[in-house]
Amino acid sequence: MKKVIKKIGVGMGILLLLTLGIGLFLHESLPQGKKGPEADALAHNMLKALNLEAYQNTRYLEWSFRNNTHHYRWDKDTNKVEVVWDNHKVDLNLSNPAHSTTYTDNKAVVGRKNSTLIDRALDKFNNDSFWLVAPYKVFDKGVSRSIVTLKNGTKGLLVSYTLGGSTPGDSYLWLLNENGFPNAYKMWVGSIPIGGLEASWDDWVVTESGAFLPKSHQLGPFTLSLGNIRGW
């Protein structure tokens, strides 16, 4: 529960607890999907709708999270990202986190605190970047894809993560429109006790590079803003 409150924002903690209390009555079990070529084709169709090529050709991404208190500038070509929060800055090397550099009050940090800041920056990046680029990660290593028939007869894409990030084992059911474009997903994640909690993916912006990225998500009564997004 503490992890959920921390990720969504301390100021919304009380409302979140009330929502979770109601949501426990609405809990959904993880659906059983069918793996195979049909599921992969649905995933490819979603990526085509999102203009995957434009995202792949985007070198830099900038956004913020948690009420504009976490700030990111990600160089996808070098696999490095600048992470800023409070009075801390971490030049995070995603390929080799131990080679990252950390600063507090603009002064370099060494020793145990350096390692702690690297771990915190990596955890923040894993969570906050997922809310930005999750649709583009459906073919990452350690990801399985299944097709699920929804109650309205349409097909949903169930994506499960067994490797990577900070919370392996999480699953997401993508809800797509008739063109394959994602409108929302339902979540089955370790940090939230409600299975099937839905978050919107319908507030999109086209960046300078032509990539589609979300400006915000609606999660029950809460809006998760990603700030002033840039991609070039």
C-alpha positions in Angstrom: 0.0 0.0 0.0 2.8 2.4 0.8 4.3 1.8 -2.6 1.1 2.7 -4.3 0.7 6.0 -2.3 4.3 6.9 -3.1 3.9 6.3 -6.8 0.6 8.2 -7.2 1.4 11.1 -4.9 1.2 11.6 -1.1 -1.4 14.3 -1.5 -3.9 11.9 -3.0 -3.3 9.2 -0.4 -6.5 9.5 1.5 -8.7 9.5 -1.7 -6.6 6.6 -3.0 -7.3 4.5 0.1 -11.0 5.1 -0.2 -10.9 4.2 -3.9 -9.0 1.0 -3.2 -11.5 0.1 -0.5 -14.3 0.4 -3.0 -12.2 -1.2 -5.7 -11.7 -4.4 -3.7 -15.3 -5.2 -4.4 -14.6 -4.8 -8.1 -11.5 -7.0 -8.2 -11.1 -9.0 -11.4 -9.1 -12.2 -11.8 -6.3 -12.2 -14.4 -7.8 -13.4 -17.6 -6.4 -16.4 -19.4 -5.3 -15.5 -22.9 -4.1 -17.5 -25.9 -0.5 -17.1 -27.0 0.6 -17.4 -30.5 0.6 -15.7 -33.9 -2.8 -14.0 -33.5 -1.6 -12.3 -30.3 1.7 -11.2 -31.9 -0.3 -9.9 -34.9 -2.5 -7.8 -32.6 0.6 -6.4 -30.9 2.2 -5.5 -34.2 -1.1 -3.9 -35.3 -1.0 -1.7 -32.2 2.6 -0.7 -32.8 1.8 0.2 -36.5 -1.1 2.4 -35.3 1.3 4.2 -32.9 3.9 4.7 -35.6 6.6 2.6 -34.1 9.2 3.7 -36.6 8.9 7.3 -35.5 9.4 6.2 -31.8 12.4 4.2 -32.8 13.9 7.2 -34.6 13.3 9.4 -31.6 16.6 10.0 -29.7 15.6 12.2 -26.8 12.5 12.1 -24.6 11.7 14.6 -21.9 8.8 14.4 -19.4 8.0 14.7 -15.7 5.9 12.7 -13.2 4.4 12.7 -9.8 3.0 16.3 -9.9 6.0 17.5 -11.8 8.4 16.5 -9.0 10.4 13.9 -11.0 12.0 15.1 -14.2 13.6 13.1 -17.0 15.7 13.6 -20.1 16.4 10.3 -21.8 19.0 9.8 -24.5 17.8 6.5 -26.1 20.9 6.2 -28.3 23.4 6.2 -25.4 20.9 4.6 -23.0 21.5 7.3 -20.5 19.0 9.4 -18.7 19.2 12.5 -16.4 16.9 12.0 -13.4 16.1 15.0 -11.2 14.0 15.1 -8.0 14.1 17.2 -4.9 17.7 18.4 -4.5 19.1 15.3 -6.3 20.3 14.7 -9.8 21.5 11.4 -11.2 23.1 10.9 -14.6 21.9 7.3 -14.9 23.6 4.8 -17.1 20.9 2.3 -17.9 23.4 -0.1 -19.5 25.6 -0.1 -16.4 24.0 1.6 -13.4 27.1 1.3 -11.3 28.8 3.8 -13.7 26.2 6.5 -13.0 27.1 9.7 -11.3 25.0 11.4 -8.6 24.7 14.9 -7.1 23.0 16.4 -4.1 22.7 20.2 -4.0 24.9 20.3 -7.1 27.7 18.4 -5.3 29.0 15.0 -6.4 28.0 12.2 -4.1 30.3 9.2 -3.3 30.1 6.1 -1.1 26.9 4.4 0.1 24.7 7.4 -0.5 25.8 7.3 -4.2 24.6 3.7 -4.5 21.4 4.6 -2.8 20.7 7.5 -5.1 21.4 5.3 -8.1 18.9 2.7 -6.9 16.3 5.3 -6.3 16.8 6.9 -9.7 16.5 3.5 -11.4 13.4 2.6 -9.6 11.8 6.0 -10.4 12.8 5.7 -14.1 11.4 2.1 -14.4 8.1 3.2 -13.0 7.7 6.6 -14.6 9.0 5.7 -18.0 6.5 2.8 -18.2 3.7 5.3 -18.0 5.2 7.0 -21.0 6.3 4.2 -23.3 4.6 1.0 -22.2 3.0 0.3 -25.6 6.4 0.2 -27.2 7.6 -2.5 -24.8 5.3 -5.3 -25.8 8.1 -7.2 -27.6 10.8 -6.6 -25.0 12.9 -9.6 -23.7 10.9 -11.6 -21.1 7.5 -10.4 -22.3 4.7 -12.7 -23.2 1.7 -11.8 -25.3 -1.8 -13.4 -25.3 -5.1 -12.5 -27.0 -8.2 -12.2 -24.8 -11.8 -12.1 -25.9 -13.5 -9.3 -24.0 -17.1 -9.2 -22.9 -18.1 -7.0 -25.8 -16.7 -9.6 -28.3 -13.6 -7.5 -29.2 -10.0 -8.7 -28.7 -7.7 -7.4 -26.0 -3.9 -7.8 -25.8 -2.7 -9.3 -22.5 1.0 -8.5 -21.9 2.9 -10.1 -19.0 6.4 -9.1 -17.9 8.7 -11.8 -16.4 12.0 -9.9 -16.6 13.3 -6.3 -16.3 12.1 -3.2 -14.5 11.4 -3.0 -10.8 8.3 -5.2 -10.7 8.6 -8.4 -12.9 5.5 -10.5 -12.9 3.0 -7.6 -13.7 0.4 -8.0 -16.4 -1.5 -5.5 -18.5 -4.6 -6.0 -20.7 -4.5 -3.5 -23.5 -7.9 -2.3 -24.7 -7.7 -1.2 -28.4 -10.0 0.6 -30.8 -11.0 -0.7 -34.2 -7.8 0.6 -35.7 -5.6 -1.1 -33.1 -4.8 2.2 -31.2 -4.7 1.7 -27.4 -7.4 3.5 -25.3 -6.6 2.0 -21.9 -5.2 -0.9 -20.0 -6.3 -3.0 -17.1 -3.5 -3.8 -14.5 -2.6 -6.8 -12.4 0.4 -5.6 -10.6 2.1 -6.5 -7.3 1.9 -3.0 -5.8 -1.9 -2.7 -6.2 -4.3 -5.1 -4.5 -7.1 -4.6 -7.0 -6.9 -6.8 -10.1 -8.2 -5.2 -13.3 -7.8 -1.6 -12.2 -8.1 0.5 -15.4 -6.0 3.4 -16.5 -6.7 5.5 -19.6 -4.3 5.8 -22.5 -6.3 8.3 -24.6 -4.7 11.7 -24.1 -2.0 11.5 -26.8 0.4 14.1 -28.2 2.4 13.8 -31.4 6.0 14.8 -30.6 8.5 16.7 -32.8 9.7 13.3 -34.0 6.3 12.1 -35.0 6.0 9.6 -32.1 2.8 9.2 -30.2 3.2 9.7 -26.4 0.5 10.2 -23.7 0.2 13.5 -21.8 -1.8 12.0 -18.9 -3.7 9.0 -17.6 -6.9 8.8 -15.8 -6.9 6.3 -12.9 -10.3 6.4 -11.2 -10.6 9.9 -9.8 -6.9 10.6 -10.2 -5.1 12.2 -13.2 -1.4 11.2 -13.6 0.2 14.0 -15.6 3.5 13.5 -17.5 4.1 17.2 -17.8 5.5 18.9 -20.9 6.5 16.0 -23.1 9.0 16.3 -25.8 10.4 13.8 -28.2 13.0 14.6 -31.0 
